[in-house]
Structures are given as C-alpha cells and as structure tokens.
Amino acid sequence: MVRNAQEIWFAEKVRRAGFADAAAFAEHFGLKPYRLEQIYRAAAKELAENVEAVTPLPKELRAQLEAGGFSFDSITPVVIQRSSDAQTSKGLFKLADGAEIEAVLMEHFGNRNTICISSQAGCAFACAFCSTGQAGFTRNLTVDEIFDQARYFARELAAKDKRITNIVFMGMGEPFHNYDAVMNAVALLHDPHGLGLGHRHITISTVGLVDKIDRFSDERLQVNLAISLHAPNDAIRSAMMPVNRKFSLEEVMAACERYITKTNRKIFFEYVMLRDVNDSEENARELSRIMTGHLYHVNLIPYNTTPGASFAGTDQERIWRFAGILEAAGVPVTVRQNMGRDIAAACGQLRAEPRPRAKQVVTQV
C-alpha cells in the first residue's frame, strides 16, 4: 500500500487544531498547495522548532497559524536523562491528554545513531519480564505522536551535526497492536521529503501477532522484522508471554516461514536471557532445532532488572555458552550490548513512571 507522507502528517496536525482535514485547513487560512509543502518540509525535514521558525511563510500567516492552534509537536518533553556511558539519552514525554511515554536515543561509536520509539502508552501484552507490560495499557499512539519522538531526537542530533541512522520500534507497546499508525509512521520516517530514512534502517519488533505478521508480509517493504521469542517451547513461552496462549510457537514460526517465502527478508529473533528459566544448554539445543530457517538470526539479550520482577539475569559466561551451542548448530547469533541501564533505558525497562515535574524540560545527567 502506497502512503502519502505529507497527507498523513497533515491529517493529524490539522485535527489537533480543530479542522476536519487538510483541505478545510488550507481553505481556512487561504493556503495554496506549495504553502502546505513548505510547512511539511520545514517540520519533517528541516526540523523547525515551531511555525514561527518557518521564515518562508509570511509573518502574518505564521501568527495566524499559531493563534489557530496549529503546532508541529504532539509530545512535550518532561525529563531527559543522560546515561553515564555518554551514549544513551532517555526522554519522558507527555501527550496532550496527560498520558506519558518514553523513547531512547543511542549514540553508538562509529557515528551510528539509533532511536528506540514507542508505539503505545503502556502495553496490553503483559510479558512477565518487561516493565512496560507490567504497567498495563493506556492507549495507542497516533501517527504524529510516534513520529514526533524521532523528530525530537533528530533535532538534538542535528545540533551536534549528526543525524538518525536507525529507528527501532522496540519502545513501549506492541507495534502490530497499533498496526495502521505504525505503518503510517514508517511512511513518514522514510519519506525523502522528510527524515528520509531508508526502509532497511527501520526495524519493527512484535511479540508474534500471527495475523499481523501475515499482513506485514503483504506490505512488501524492506523494513526489518524482529520477533520477541524468548523461549524455545510453548510451556516456557506461555508462562512468560500470555500472547503465546493465542498464537502458539508453532503458529508464530509458520508465519515467519510465510513471511520469508513472500519477502526473502531476514528475521531477527530476540531472546532475553533469564537465569534458570530459558538459559539451560538443553534450552539452547531446543532453540537451535526450531531455528531452521536460512534467514533466521538470534539476538541474545542480557536481562535488565525491572521493578517488582521475580527474574534474574543469566551471567555472561552462561550467555556465551548458550550462544556457542547455537553457533555450533549453524544458527547465526549475536549477544546484544545493553546501553542505558543506569537510567532504565535498556531493553524491557521503559515504563514512564511518575516522577517530579517541572514547568520546563528537566535534563538529568
């Protein structure tokens, strides 16, 4: 499905300003098509802070747009934390209705800059090892609330003469539970008249919603797919991930095979390492037996402590032994380097917990 990024962006922004659609908005302010293009480009590509900063627009028009409630941003930064590793920043953002979300910027050595964005406020899937899932579900995010997380950190990077190189939908929420908004956000992120991020630099992670994996297969995008697997059999997976009671491991793997048949694209399988739960040598051999696809890649993730969880992380020696068993069986495997643990910005730690508020954004180092 071809999605027009400019139309997608305006649809949400003008709705927030009280207009039915972009046509009504343009008519009200007497905007010709080239003016709409100027406004979109300024926000999505040039990363202008607000309408007032769009100097190609007449000053009177800028004032009218701002007075009419038209804004570039749908999220407001509340607290921005910086990790001691000097590579990770986590943002807590407030939405218009008071809901809160978190997103993370990882500035890797080698000029690779990855933004981990949220697709929902909270999550309905209640994975036992994930802080977001334990906090419960509030609502889906709109397409601009998703996109504006990337826009915020893109502006931060631009101030340092850097740019986004990768986007991962691995923040709060299940992206395929908010499918249409996520696909529209992908269109915005990819648009050459906006951020211009290549499809292969975008990754969507899912707990394994089989019907949505099949639907995603038909998109025929070069966007990467990651499956939150975390267990080599149904008994372990169902105990940790309630979604497995609806979509069994066998059904998930069958959907993965259909995806590869249609797209010939690699699938990444995420596997969080939990001590004495899913990390035995037998678990590794079980996992190697189901990782039979020629385009499968396993990503082992050291567990990150979350409040109230009853799990402990596997030690590094055992993780590497587990990886060795997969490698010996011919399964491509990597061990993820966790970043931002000290500010609860690592995998599975996002929660948007209440904390002291300030009238302006607070930066914590």
C-alpha positions in Angstrom: 0.0 0.0 0.0 1.4 3.4 -1.0 1.0 6.0 1.7 1.4 9.8 1.1 3.5 11.0 3.9 2.5 14.7 3.6 -1.2 13.8 3.7 -0.6 11.5 6.7 1.3 14.2 8.6 -1.3 17.0 7.9 -4.2 14.7 8.8 -3.2 14.5 12.5 -1.8 18.0 12.8 -4.9 19.8 11.5 -7.2 17.5 13.5 -5.4 18.7 16.6 -6.1 22.3 15.5 -9.8 21.5 15.1 -10.1 21.0 11.4 -11.8 18.1 9.7 -9.0 17.6 7.1 -6.1 19.3 5.3 -8.5 20.8 2.7 -10.6 22.5 5.3 -7.4 23.8 7.0 -6.0 25.1 3.7 -9.2 26.8 2.8 -9.5 28.5 6.2 -6.0 30.0 6.0 -6.0 30.5 2.2 -3.1 28.2 1.7 -2.1 27.1 -1.8 -0.5 23.6 -2.2 3.0 25.0 -2.3 2.5 26.5 1.2 1.4 23.1 2.6 4.6 21.7 1.1 6.7 24.4 2.7 5.1 23.7 6.1 5.6 20.0 5.9 9.2 20.2 4.7 10.0 22.7 7.5 8.7 20.3 10.2 9.6 16.9 8.8 12.9 17.6 7.0 14.3 20.9 8.3 13.2 20.1 11.8 11.9 23.6 12.5 11.1 24.1 16.2 7.7 25.7 15.5 5.6 27.6 12.9 7.3 30.9 13.8 10.6 29.4 12.7 9.3 28.8 9.1 10.6 32.1 7.7 9.5 31.4 4.1 5.9 31.9 5.3 4.7 35.5 5.7 4.9 36.7 9.3 1.2 37.4 9.4 0.4 33.8 8.3 2.7 32.4 10.9 1.0 34.4 13.6 -2.4 33.2 12.3 -1.4 29.6 12.3 -0.1 29.7 15.8 -3.1 31.6 17.0 -5.2 28.9 15.4 -3.6 26.2 17.5 -1.5 24.7 14.7 1.6 23.1 16.2 4.5 20.9 14.9 4.8 18.9 18.1 2.3 16.5 19.7 4.6 15.5 22.5 6.2 17.6 25.3 9.5 16.6 26.8 9.3 16.5 30.6 12.6 14.8 31.7 15.6 14.0 29.5 18.1 11.7 31.3 21.7 11.1 30.1 23.4 7.8 30.9 26.9 7.6 32.4 28.0 5.8 29.3 27.7 9.2 27.4 25.9 7.3 24.6 22.4 7.0 25.8 19.6 9.5 26.4 16.1 8.7 27.6 13.2 11.1 27.1 9.9 11.1 29.1 7.3 12.8 27.1 3.8 14.0 28.0 0.9 13.7 25.5 -2.0 16.1 25.1 -4.3 14.0 27.3 -1.7 13.6 30.1 -0.5 10.1 29.1 3.2 9.6 29.1 5.7 7.7 27.0 9.4 7.1 26.8 11.9 7.0 23.9 15.6 6.4 23.8 18.5 7.8 21.7 21.6 5.6 21.5 24.7 7.3 20.0 26.9 4.4 19.1 30.6 4.8 18.4 31.2 5.0 14.7 28.5 7.7 14.0 25.6 5.3 14.2 22.6 6.8 16.0 19.6 4.7 16.8 16.3 5.9 18.2 14.1 3.4 20.0 10.5 4.7 19.8 7.2 3.8 21.4 4.0 2.9 19.6 1.6 2.8 22.6 1.3 4.3 26.0 1.8 1.1 28.0 1.3 -2.3 26.6 -1.6 -4.8 26.7 0.5 -8.0 26.4 1.9 -8.3 29.9 5.2 -10.1 29.2 6.4 -11.1 32.7 9.9 -9.8 32.2 9.0 -6.4 30.7 8.4 -3.3 32.8 6.1 -1.7 30.2 3.9 -4.8 30.1 3.6 -4.9 33.9 2.5 -1.3 34.0 -0.6 -2.0 31.8 -2.1 -0.5 28.7 -3.3 3.1 28.4 -3.9 3.7 24.6 -2.5 3.5 21.1 -0.4 6.4 20.0 -1.4 8.5 16.9 1.0 8.5 13.9 2.3 12.0 14.8 2.9 11.0 18.4 5.1 8.2 17.1 6.9 10.3 14.5 7.5 13.2 16.9 9.6 11.1 19.1 12.0 10.6 16.2 11.7 14.3 15.3 12.6 15.4 18.9 15.8 13.4 18.9 16.6 14.2 15.3 16.7 17.9 16.4 19.0 17.0 19.3 21.3 15.2 16.9 21.2 18.0 14.3 22.5 20.4 16.9 25.6 18.2 17.1 25.9 17.9 13.3 24.6 14.3 13.5 21.6 12.5 12.0 19.4 9.5 12.7 20.8 6.3 11.1 18.4 3.7 12.6 14.9 3.6 14.1 13.7 0.6 16.1 10.0 0.1 17.2 11.1 -1.5 20.4 10.0 1.0 22.9 6.7 1.0 24.9 3.9 -1.1 23.4 3.3 -3.7 20.7 3.7 -2.1 17.3 1.5 -4.6 15.5 -1.3 -3.9 18.0 -1.3 -0.4 16.6 -0.7 -1.5 13.0 -2.1 1.3 10.8 -0.5 4.1 12.8 2.9 2.3 12.8 2.8 1.7 9.1 1.9 5.4 8.5 4.8 6.4 10.8 7.1 4.2 8.7 6.0 6.2 5.7 6.8 9.5 7.4 10.2 8.3 8.6 11.0 7.0 5.1 9.7 10.0 3.1 12.6 11.6 1.1 10.9 15.0 1.6 11.1 14.3 5.4 13.6 12.4 7.5 14.4 10.2 4.5 15.4 7.1 6.5 15.9 4.0 4.3 13.5 1.1 5.0 16.4 -1.2 5.8 17.3 1.1 8.7 13.9 0.6 10.3 13.1 -2.4 12.5 9.7 -3.4 13.9 9.6 -5.8 16.8 6.5 -7.9 17.6 5.6 -10.4 20.3 4.3 -12.6 17.5 0.8 -11.5 16.3 0.4 -14.0 13.5 -2.3 -12.2 11.6 -0.3 -9.0 11.6 2.9 -10.8 10.5 1.0 -12.1 7.5 -0.4 -8.6 6.8 3.1 -7.1 7.1 4.3 -9.7 4.6 2.0 -8.2 2.0 3.4 -4.7 2.5 6.5 -5.8 0.6 8.6 -3.2 2.5 12.3 -3.6 3.1 11.7 -2.8 6.8 13.3 -5.3 9.2 11.1 -7.7 11.2 12.1 -8.8 14.7 10.2 -11.5 16.7 10.2 -11.4 20.5 10.6 -15.1 21.0 12.3 -15.5 24.4 11.6 -19.3 24.8 12.3 -22.5 22.8 8.9 -24.2 23.7 5.3 -23.4 24.4 5.5 -24.3 28.1 8.1 -21.7 28.9 6.8 -19.1 26.5 3.2 -19.3 27.7 4.4 -18.9 31.3 6.2 -15.6 30.4 4.2 -14.3 27.5 0.4 -14.6 27.6 0.2 -14.0 23.9 1.5 -17.5 23.3 -1.8 -18.9 24.5 -3.4 -17.3 21.5 -0.6 -17.7 19.0 1.5 -20.8 19.7 5.2 -21.1 19.0 4.4 -23.4 16.0 1.9 -20.8 14.6 4.5 -18.0 15.0 7.2 -20.0 13.3 4.8 -20.9 10.4 4.0 -17.2 10.0 7.7 -16.5 9.8 8.2 -19.1 7.1 5.4 -17.5 5.1 7.0 -14.1 5.6 10.3 -15.3 4.3 8.7 -17.1 1.3 7.0 -13.8 0.3 9.8 -11.4 1.0 13.1 -13.2 1.1 13.9 -11.0 4.1 15.9 -12.0 7.2 14.0 -12.3 10.5 15.7 -11.4 13.8 14.6 -13.4 16.9 15.0 -11.6 20.3 15.7 -13.9 23.2 16.1 -12.4 26.7 18.3 -14.5 28.9 16.6 -15.3 32.2 18.6 -17.3 34.8 17.2 -20.9 35.3 14.2 -20.1 33.1 15.2 -20.3 29.5 19.0 -20.4 29.6 20.0 -24.0 30.0 22.1 -26.0 27.5 19.0 -28.0 26.7 17.1 -24.8 26.0 19.8 -23.8 23.6 19.6 -27.1 21.8 15.8 -26.8 21.7 16.1 -23.3 20.2 18.6 -24.5 17.6 16.1 -27.1 16.4 13.4 -24.5 15.7 15.9 -22.0 14.1 15.9 -23.9 10.9 15.2 -21.0 8.5 18.0 -20.0 6.3 17.3 -16.3 7.0 16.9 -16.6 10.8 19.2 -14.7 13.2 19.1 -14.9 17.0 19.8 -11.9 19.2 20.5 -12.9 22.8 19.6 -10.1 25.2 21.1 -9.9 28.8 18.1 -9.4 31.1 17.7 -5.9 32.5 16.3 -5.7 36.0 12.8 -4.2 36.3 10.8 -3.1 39.4 8.9 -6.0 41.0 10.0 -8.7 38.6 10.9 -12.1 40.0 13.6 -12.8 37.4 17.4 -12.7 37.5 19.7 -12.3 34.5 21.9 -15.0 33.1 25.6 -14.4 33.8 27.9 -13.6 30.9 29.7 -16.9 30.8 26.5 -18.8 30.5 25.1 -16.5 27.8 28.2 -17.1 25.7 28.0 -20.9 26.3 24.4 -20.7 25.1 25.5 -18.7 22.0 28.2 -21.3 21.3 25.7 -24.1 21.2 23.6 -22.1 18.7 26.7 -21.3 16.6 27.8 -25.0 16.6 24.3 -25.9 15.2 24.8 -23.4 12.4 22.4 -20.7 13.8 23.6 -17.1 13.3 23.7 -15.5 16.7 24.8 -12.2 18.4 24.8 -11.0 22.0 23.3 -7.6 22.4 25.3 -4.9 24.1 22.9 -3.2 26.6 23.1 0.6 26.8 21.5 3.0 29.3 20.8 0.5 32.2 21.7 3.2 34.8 18.8 5.4 33.6 16.4 2.4 33.0 16.6 2.9 29.2 17.7 -0.6 28.3 15.5 -3.3 26.7 12.4 -4.1 28.8 12.9 -1.2 31.2 10.7 1.5 29.7 7.8 2.3 31.9 7.2 6.1 32.2 6.9 6.0 35.9 5.6 9.1 37.7 8.3 11.4 38.9 8.7 15.1 40.0 7.5 17.5 37.3 8.9 20.9 36.2 7.3 23.6 34.1 10.1 23.2 31.6 12.0 20.1 30.5 14.5 18.9 33.1 17.8 17.4 31.9 19.4 14.9 34.2 23.0 13.8 33.7 
